[in-house]
């Protein structure tokens, strides 16, 4: 089943706005929808069946499966291709988990008991060859016996009283006693064993009566004896057998008809994973899992012996569908598609919306970070390109919006100008619709921890930068507390730091930088340790902010290898700091800061002149104190302390 664009209908007036549901679905199918789920939480059964029949005529015409939400009876009535069941809809769950019990229509306990007793009586009085062959011993997945057993099991597990549960259990025993064809009885066994064993499990929330428990044990024992208690239970044989004429006897042959009848009981054909984001159709969600939670579920499913299809559901729209599919990908399993509700159902043109979804789910998103495998002499090859990227920033003068604290704003602005970027220093929210506030000190408080988690779930970042404690919080495996926005004492050794940035980069599929005395940089495939910088950088405020400023500028002009862009920005900053610290007149943080900015500017101008063949630009010739001429031709190769780490 192609799950790539899975449409979930919504019949509410606010979504349909007077339009016909079936016409909206037909338009969406013509746009490329691959599966349709009919969901209606409020209509009566008659209305649902009538609508489902109309929908099925449309879906069959286009060879698109129709799935019915929750209602097995409606799915059977219209011959739909499947039924979608939630966690609280499974037969056999604890009675206390009956979905929305207080909102269900009132039931008459006496009528329900009478109905189950009537079923038992009918099973007793129906005699003759027709009843034996065409009712009690018909093989299939939607037979009268199959549907009746489903109803009775639901009565046992979810009955509203002991009397209802007992009547259902008695009726089940009466019905199964009339099934003499062991293949038919065997096809009912998996579902019955599952439901009855769950009914027998003790619970502290509700106690079943002794009579109900006894009847369930008797029903289970009788079915197991009838199916399995023989001297010769054989596997499928290559010879063709006619299951319909197979005698009861003492031999049970598990032929193709039995396998077909029980195939659907092996587990779900697909799983809807969510809720990814909050949505009006899921107002009672216990937890919003985001792409990270989706990825964890996919990673678990990849270990299962049977492949199960998956779709993400909950708040998926045209703006985030690619990101969700991309960021949720586990190493061995990815989503098969996305379940869409209002983004198609409420669209002005459902056909165009569906077509856009079909296009997006099959494309690699533009935001994708494609890590490159390490090459021979990787560090040398990377360092060769650093000067060109420094020049690229100075040439293109990328706009860099800085939403940082006021203390460091002047410093960061000067740094941005020194390297050739064009800074905007503004904390005004409406100017930054697609930006998030800087996550410095991501683990300092509970508020910031939650904010960091929300940011990670709500958007994609080319670069995640932080100190050790911040990245541990983002990674989410260890809980701890920072002191203010300063780095706490290190708890990881060098190898563990390298592993942290590599694993986080692999998980988020982007670039991760851990700053410290030694910086660690990774794209998930290549992991580098950078030992440049100077201790004076730790004695001025805003160093972390300016790393973000420079890295953002470099990422803006060099997109093909994001790790290289970040490495170039880091080396520019740290080598400039090393050169500034040894200049005459630098005695501490106060004199270091202007010298540091001068060195950033000097390295920038050196890169420009190097690219221009040694010819100074007009800007350089007018700069009286430019020291570009003092920069060695191979400065980055000579001063860089970069090592490729093999884990």
C-alpha positions in Angstrom: 0.0 0.0 0.0 1.4 3.4 -1.0 1.2 5.5 2.1 3.0 8.6 0.8 0.0 11.0 0.9 -2.5 9.6 3.3 -5.7 11.8 3.4 -7.8 11.8 6.6 -11.2 13.3 6.0 -12.8 16.0 8.3 -16.5 16.5 8.0 -16.8 19.5 10.3 -18.5 22.6 8.9 -15.5 24.8 9.6 -13.3 22.6 7.3 -15.8 21.8 4.5 -17.4 25.3 4.4 -20.5 24.0 2.6 -18.7 21.8 0.2 -19.5 18.1 -0.4 -17.1 15.8 1.4 -17.0 13.3 -1.5 -16.3 16.0 -4.0 -13.4 17.2 -1.9 -12.0 13.7 -1.6 -12.4 13.1 -5.4 -10.4 16.3 -6.1 -7.7 15.3 -3.7 -7.4 11.8 -5.3 -7.1 13.4 -8.7 -4.2 15.4 -7.2 -2.4 12.3 -6.2 -3.7 11.2 -2.7 -2.7 7.5 -2.3 -4.9 6.5 0.7 -8.2 7.9 2.0 -9.3 7.4 5.6 -12.9 8.3 6.3 -13.2 9.7 9.8 -16.5 10.9 11.2 -16.8 11.1 15.0 -20.4 12.4 15.2 -22.7 11.0 12.5 -25.0 8.1 13.0 -24.2 4.7 11.6 -26.7 5.0 8.7 -25.2 8.3 7.6 -21.7 7.0 7.9 -22.5 3.9 5.8 -24.1 6.0 3.1 -21.2 8.4 2.9 -18.7 5.5 3.0 -20.4 3.8 0.1 -20.1 7.0 -2.0 -16.5 7.4 -1.0 -15.7 3.8 -1.9 -17.2 4.2 -5.3 -14.8 7.1 -5.9 -11.7 5.4 -4.4 -12.3 2.1 -6.3 -12.5 4.0 -9.5 -9.0 5.4 -8.9 -7.6 2.2 -7.3 -7.0 4.0 -3.9 -7.7 2.1 -0.7 -10.5 3.4 1.6 -9.8 3.0 5.3 -12.6 3.6 7.9 -11.7 5.2 11.2 -12.7 3.2 14.3 -15.9 1.6 12.9 -15.3 -2.0 12.0 -19.0 -2.4 11.3 -19.0 0.4 8.7 -15.9 -1.0 7.1 -17.5 -4.4 6.8 -20.8 -2.9 5.5 -19.2 -1.1 2.6 -16.4 -3.6 1.9 -13.7 -1.0 2.6 -10.0 -2.1 2.3 -9.3 -1.6 6.0 -10.1 -0.1 9.3 -8.0 2.4 11.3 -7.9 1.7 15.0 -6.4 3.9 17.7 -4.7 2.6 20.9 -7.9 2.9 22.8 -10.0 1.2 20.2 -8.4 -2.3 20.5 -10.6 -5.2 21.5 -9.4 -6.7 24.8 -8.3 -3.5 26.5 -9.1 -2.9 30.1 -12.8 -1.8 30.7 -11.6 1.4 32.2 -10.1 2.5 28.9 -13.3 2.4 26.9 -13.0 5.5 24.8 -15.2 8.4 25.8 -17.5 6.3 27.9 -19.2 9.3 29.4 -19.9 10.6 25.9 -21.4 7.5 24.5 -25.1 7.1 23.9 -26.9 5.5 26.9 -27.2 1.7 26.6 -29.9 -0.5 28.0 -28.2 -3.2 30.0 -31.2 -5.5 29.8 -31.5 -5.2 26.0 -27.7 -5.9 25.6 -28.0 -9.0 27.8 -31.1 -10.1 25.9 -29.3 -9.6 22.6 -26.4 -11.8 23.6 -28.8 -14.4 24.9 -30.6 -14.3 21.6 -27.4 -14.9 19.7 -26.8 -18.0 21.9 -30.3 -19.2 21.3 -30.0 -18.8 17.5 -26.7 -20.7 17.5 -28.5 -23.6 19.3 -31.6 -23.7 17.2 -30.0 -23.3 13.7 -29.6 -26.8 12.4 -29.3 -28.6 9.1 -26.7 -28.8 6.3 -27.1 -25.2 5.2 -26.4 -23.8 8.6 -23.5 -26.2 9.2 -21.8 -25.4 5.8 -22.7 -21.8 5.0 -23.0 -20.2 8.5 -20.9 -22.0 11.1 -18.2 -23.4 8.9 -17.7 -20.8 6.2 -14.0 -19.8 5.7 -13.1 -16.1 5.3 -12.3 -12.9 7.1 -15.7 -11.3 7.0 -18.1 -14.2 7.6 -21.1 -14.2 9.9 -19.2 -16.2 12.5 -16.1 -14.0 12.2 -18.2 -10.8 12.8 -20.2 -12.4 15.6 -17.1 -13.5 17.4 -15.7 -10.0 17.2 -18.9 -8.6 18.7 -19.0 -11.1 21.5 -15.3 -10.6 22.4 -16.0 -6.9 22.6 -18.9 -7.6 24.9 -16.7 -9.7 27.2 -13.9 -7.2 27.4 -15.8 -3.9 27.3 -19.2 -4.8 28.6 -20.7 -2.2 31.0 -21.6 -4.8 33.7 -20.9 -8.3 34.9 -24.3 -9.4 33.4 -23.4 -8.1 30.0 -19.9 -9.7 30.1 -21.3 -13.0 31.3 -24.0 -13.1 28.6 -21.4 -12.4 25.9 -19.1 -15.2 27.2 -21.9 -17.7 27.3 -22.9 -16.8 23.8 -19.3 -17.2 22.6 -19.1 -20.7 24.1 -22.4 -21.7 22.4 -21.2 -20.3 19.0 -17.8 -21.9 19.0 -19.3 -25.2 20.0 -21.3 -25.2 16.7 -18.1 -24.7 14.6 -17.0 -28.2 13.7 -14.6 -27.2 10.9 -11.2 -27.0 12.6 -9.8 -24.6 10.0 -12.6 -22.1 10.7 -12.1 -22.5 14.4 -8.3 -22.1 14.0 -8.8 -18.8 12.1 -10.8 -17.4 15.1 -8.2 -18.6 17.6 -5.6 -15.7 17.6 -8.1 -13.0 18.1 -10.0 -15.0 20.7 -6.9 -16.0 22.7 -5.7 -12.3 22.7 -9.0 -11.0 23.9 -9.8 -13.7 26.5 -6.3 -13.7 28.1 -6.6 -9.9 28.5 -10.0 -10.3 30.1 -8.5 -12.7 32.5 -5.6 -10.5 33.5 -6.1 -9.0 37.0 -6.5 -5.2 37.3 -6.6 -2.9 40.3 -9.0 -0.6 38.5 -11.9 -3.0 38.0 -12.7 -6.5 39.3 -14.5 -8.9 37.0 -17.0 -11.3 38.6 -16.0 -14.8 39.4 -18.6 -16.2 37.0 -17.2 -14.1 34.1 -13.7 -15.3 34.8 -14.8 -18.9 34.9 -16.8 -18.6 31.7 -13.8 -17.0 29.9 -11.5 -19.8 31.1 -14.0 -22.4 29.9 -14.4 -20.7 26.5 -10.6 -20.5 26.1 -10.0 -24.1 27.2 -12.7 -25.4 24.8 -11.3 -23.6 21.8 -7.7 -24.6 22.5 -8.7 -28.2 23.0 -10.8 -28.3 19.8 -8.0 -26.8 17.7 -4.8 -28.1 19.2 -5.5 -31.2 21.2 -4.8 -33.9 18.6 -2.0 -36.3 17.6 -1.1 -34.8 14.3 -0.9 -31.1 13.7 0.9 -30.6 10.5 2.4 -27.6 8.6 1.2 -26.5 5.2 1.7 -29.2 2.6 2.5 -28.7 -1.1 -0.6 -30.7 -2.1 -3.7 -28.6 -2.8 -6.5 -29.2 -0.3 -10.1 -28.3 -0.5 -10.6 -26.6 2.8 -14.4 -26.4 2.3 -14.7 -30.2 2.2 -12.0 -30.9 4.7 -13.5 -33.1 7.5 -13.3 -32.3 11.1 -11.3 -35.4 12.1 -8.3 -35.5 14.3 -5.9 -33.9 11.9 -5.6 -30.1 11.4 -4.0 -29.1 8.1 -3.0 -25.4 8.1 -3.5 -24.9 4.4 -3.6 -21.6 2.4 -7.2 -20.9 3.3 -6.3 -20.8 7.0 -3.3 -18.7 6.4 -5.4 -16.2 4.4 -8.0 -16.1 7.1 -5.5 -15.4 9.8 -3.1 -13.1 8.0 -4.7 -10.0 9.2 -4.3 -11.1 12.8 -0.5 -11.0 12.6 -0.5 -7.3 13.3 -1.2 -3.9 11.9 -0.5 -3.2 8.2 0.7 0.3 9.0 1.1 2.6 12.0 0.2 6.2 12.3 2.9 7.9 14.4 2.0 11.0 16.3 0.9 13.4 17.4 3.8 15.2 15.7 2.5 18.7 16.3 -0.6 20.0 18.2 -3.7 20.2 16.1 -7.4 21.1 16.6 -8.4 17.5 15.6 -6.2 16.2 18.4 -7.1 18.4 21.4 -6.7 15.7 24.0 -3.2 14.5 23.2 -1.1 13.3 26.1 2.2 14.2 24.4 3.4 16.0 21.3 6.3 13.9 20.1 7.7 16.0 17.3 10.2 14.6 14.7 12.5 13.5 17.5 9.9 11.2 19.0 8.9 10.0 15.6 12.5 9.0 14.9 12.7 7.0 18.2 9.6 5.0 17.2 11.0 4.4 13.8 14.3 3.2 15.3 12.4 0.7 17.4 10.3 -0.5 14.5 13.4 -1.1 12.5 14.3 -3.9 15.0 11.1 -5.7 14.5 11.1 -8.9 12.4 8.1 -7.8 10.3 8.1 -4.6 8.2 5.3 -2.2 9.1 4.4 0.8 7.1 4.4 4.2 8.9 2.9 7.6 8.4 3.4 10.7 10.5 0.2 12.4 11.7 -0.7 15.6 13.5 -0.3 19.1 12.3 1.5 18.1 9.0 1.2 20.8 6.4 3.0 22.0 3.3 5.5 24.0 5.3 6.7 21.2 7.5 6.1 17.9 5.7 9.5 17.7 4.1 11.2 18.6 7.4 9.3 16.0 9.3 10.1 13.2 6.9 13.7 14.3 6.7 14.4 14.8 10.4 12.5 11.8 11.6 14.5 9.3 9.6 16.1 6.6 11.7 19.3 4.9 10.5 17.4 1.8 9.2 13.9 3.1 8.7 12.1 6.2 7.4 8.5 7.3 7.2 6.5 5.9 4.3 4.4 9.0 4.1 2.4 11.7 5.9 -1.2 11.8 7.0 -2.8 15.1 6.0 -6.1 16.4 7.3 -6.9 20.1 7.1 -4.0 21.1 4.8 -5.9 19.3 2.0 -9.5 19.1 3.3 -9.7 22.8 4.0 -7.6 23.9 1.0 -9.3 26.2 -1.5 -8.1 23.8 -4.2 -7.7 20.2 -2.8 -6.3 18.9 -6.0 -3.5 21.4 -6.1 -2.8 20.9 -2.4 -2.6 17.1 -2.8 -0.3 17.5 -5.9 2.0 19.7 -3.9 2.2 17.2 -1.1 2.9 14.4 -3.6 5.8 16.5 -5.0 7.2 17.4 -1.6 7.2 14.0 0.0 9.3 12.6 -2.9 11.9 15.4 -3.0 15.0 15.9 -0.8 14.3 19.1 1.0 16.5 22.2 0.2 17.4 22.4 3.9 19.0 18.9 3.8 22.5 18.6 5.1 24.3 15.9 3.1 27.4 14.8 5.1 30.4 13.9 2.9 32.5 10.8 3.7 36.0 11.5 4.9 38.6 11.7 2.0 42.2 11.0 2.0 44.0 14.0 3.5 40.6 15.4 4.5 42.0 18.1 6.8 44.4 19.4 4.1 41.7 19.5 1.5 39.4 21.4 3.9 42.1 23.9 4.9 42.9 24.6 1.3 39.4 26.0 0.9 39.2 28.1 4.1 40.7 31.3 2.5 38.2 31.2 -0.3 35.3 31.1 2.0 36.7 33.9 4.1 36.9 35.9 0.9 33.3 34.8 -0.1 31.9 36.4 3.1 33.8 39.6 2.4 32.6 39.7 -1.2 29.0 38.8 -0.8 28.5 40.7 2.5 25.7 38.5 3.8 22.9 40.0 5.9 23.2 38.6 9.5 20.2 39.2 11.8 21.4 39.2 15.5 18.9 38.7 18.2 21.2 38.7 21.1 21.5 40.4 24.5 22.3 44.1 24.6 25.6 43.7 26.4 27.2 42.0 23.5 25.4 43.7 20.6 28.0 46.3 19.9 30.8 43.7 20.0 28.9 41.3 17.7 28.1 44.1 15.3 31.8 45.1 15.1 32.8 41.5 14.5 30.3 41.1 11.7 31.5 44.3 10.0 35.1 43.2 10.5 34.6 40.0 8.6 32.6 41.6 5.9 29.1 40.6 6.9 26.2 43.1 7.2 24.7 43.0 10.7 21.2 43.8 11.8 21.0 44.2 15.6 17.3 43.9 16.4 15.2 42.2 19.0 11.9 43.1 17.4 10.0 39.9 16.9 7.9 40.7 13.8 11.2 41.3 11.9 12.2 37.7 12.5 9.3 35.5 11.6 11.5 32.6 10.6 14.1 33.1 13.3 14.3 31.9 16.9 16.0 33.6 19.8 19.6 32.5 20.5 19.7 29.3 22.7 22.7 30.3 24.8 22.4 28.6 28.2 19.9 26.1 26.8 20.1 24.1 30.0 20.3 26.9 32.6 16.7 26.7 33.7 13.6 24.5 33.2 12.1 27.2 31.0 15.2 27.2 28.8 15.2 23.4 28.7 11.7 23.4 27.5 12.4 26.2 25.0 15.3 24.3 23.6 13.2 21.2 23.2 10.4 23.3 21.5 12.9 24.9 19.1 14.3 21.6 18.1 10.9 20.2 17.4 9.6 23.3 15.7 12.3 24.0 13.1 15.4 22.9 11.3 18.8 24.5 12.1 21.9 24.2 9.8 24.1 24.5 12.8 23.6 23.6 16.5 26.3 25.4 18.5 26.7 25.1 22.3 29.0 24.3 25.1 29.1 20.8 26.6 26.2 21.2 29.0 24.1 22.9 26.4 24.5 20.2 23.9 23.9 17.5 26.5 20.5 19.2 27.2 19.7 19.4 23.5 20.7 15.7 23.0 18.3 14.9 25.8 20.0 11.9 27.2 21.4 13.4 30.4 19.7 15.9 32.7 21.7 18.5 34.5 21.7 22.2 35.5 24.0 25.0 34.3 25.1 27.9 36.3 23.8 31.0 34.5 25.0 30.9 30.9 28.6 29.8 31.7 29.8 26.4 30.9 29.8 24.1 33.9 32.7 21.7 34.7 33.3 19.2 32.0 31.9 15.7 32.6 33.0 14.1 29.3 36.4 13.1 28.0 37.6 13.9 24.5 36.2 10.8 22.9 32.8 11.3 24.5 32.6 14.9 23.3 33.4 13.7 19.8 30.8 11.0 20.1 28.2 13.5 21.4 28.6 15.9 18.4 28.7 13.1 15.9 25.6 11.4 17.3 23.6 14.6 17.6 24.6 15.6 14.0 23.5 12.2 12.8 20.2 12.5 14.7 19.3 16.0 13.6 21.0 15.6 10.2 22.9 18.9 10.4 26.1 20.4 11.7 26.9 20.4 15.4 29.7 22.4 17.1 30.7 21.9 20.7 32.8 24.9 21.9 35.4 24.8 24.6 39.2 24.7 25.1 39.1 22.2 22.2 36.2 22.6 19.8 34.4 19.6 18.3 32.7 19.8 14.9 30.7 17.1 13.1 28.3 16.6 10.2 27.6 13.0 11.3 30.2 11.5 9.1 33.3 13.7 9.6 34.2 14.7 13.1 36.9 17.3 13.7 38.8 18.5 16.8 40.0 22.1 16.6 42.5 23.3 19.1 42.9 26.9 18.1 41.9 30.0 20.1 43.3 31.9 23.0 42.4 32.0 26.7 41.6 35.7 26.4 38.5 34.8 24.5 37.1 33.4 27.7 37.6 36.7 29.5 35.3 38.7 27.2 31.5 38.5 27.0 29.8 37.4 23.9 32.4 35.0 22.4 29.6 32.4 21.9 27.4 35.0 20.2 30.1 36.0 17.7 30.8 32.4 16.8 27.2 32.3 15.8 27.5 35.6 14.0 30.5 34.5 11.9 29.2 30.9 11.3 25.8 32.2 10.1 27.6 34.6 7.7 29.8 31.8 6.3 26.9 29.3 6.0 25.0 32.0 4.0 27.6 32.0 1.3 28.8 28.4 1.2 26.0 25.8 1.2 27.6 22.9 -0.6 29.7 21.7 2.5 28.2 23.2 5.6 30.9 21.6 7.8 33.6 23.4 5.8 31.7 26.7 6.2 31.6 26.4 10.0 35.2 25.2 10.2 36.3 28.3 8.1 34.4 30.6 10.4 35.8 29.0 13.5 39.4 29.2 12.3 39.0 32.8 11.2 37.9 33.7 14.7 40.3 31.7 16.7 43.4 32.4 14.6 42.6 36.1 14.7 42.4 35.8 18.5 45.8 34.0 18.6 47.4 36.8 16.5 45.8 39.5 18.5 46.9 38.1 21.8 50.6 38.4 21.0 50.5 41.9 19.5 52.4 44.7 21.2 50.1 46.7 23.5 47.8 43.8 24.4 47.8 43.4 28.1 44.4 41.9 28.9 40.7 41.7 27.8 40.4 45.5 27.3 43.3 45.9 24.9 42.7 42.5 23.4 39.2 43.3 22.1 40.1 46.0 19.6 43.2 44.1 18.5 41.0 41.0 17.9 38.7 43.0 15.7 41.7 44.4 13.8 43.0 40.9 13.2 39.6 39.7 11.9 39.7 42.6 9.5 43.3 41.9 8.5 42.6 38.3 7.7 39.6 39.3 5.7 41.6 41.8 3.6 44.4 39.3 3.2 41.9 36.8 1.7 40.4 39.4 -0.6 43.9 40.5 -1.9 44.9 36.8 -2.2 41.9 36.1 -4.4 42.6 39.3 -6.5 46.2 38.2 -7.1 47.7 40.6 -4.6 45.9 43.7 -5.8 44.5 45.8 -3.0 40.9 46.9 -3.3 39.9 50.5 -3.0 38.6 49.8 0.5 42.0 48.3 1.6 44.0 51.2 0.2 42.0 53.7 2.2 42.5 51.8 5.4 45.6 53.3 7.1 46.1 50.6 9.7 45.3 47.5 7.6 47.8 44.7 8.3 46.9 42.4 5.5 50.4 42.5 4.2 51.7 40.9 7.5 49.6 37.8 7.0 51.5 34.7 5.8 50.4 33.1 2.6 49.8 29.8 4.3 48.5 31.1 7.6 45.5 28.8 8.0 47.5 25.7 7.2 50.4 26.7 9.4 48.3 27.8 12.4 45.3 25.5 12.2 45.2 22.8 14.8 42.6 20.5 13.2 42.4 16.8 13.5 40.0 14.3 12.0 38.7 11.9 14.6 37.9 8.3 13.9 35.3 6.8 16.2 
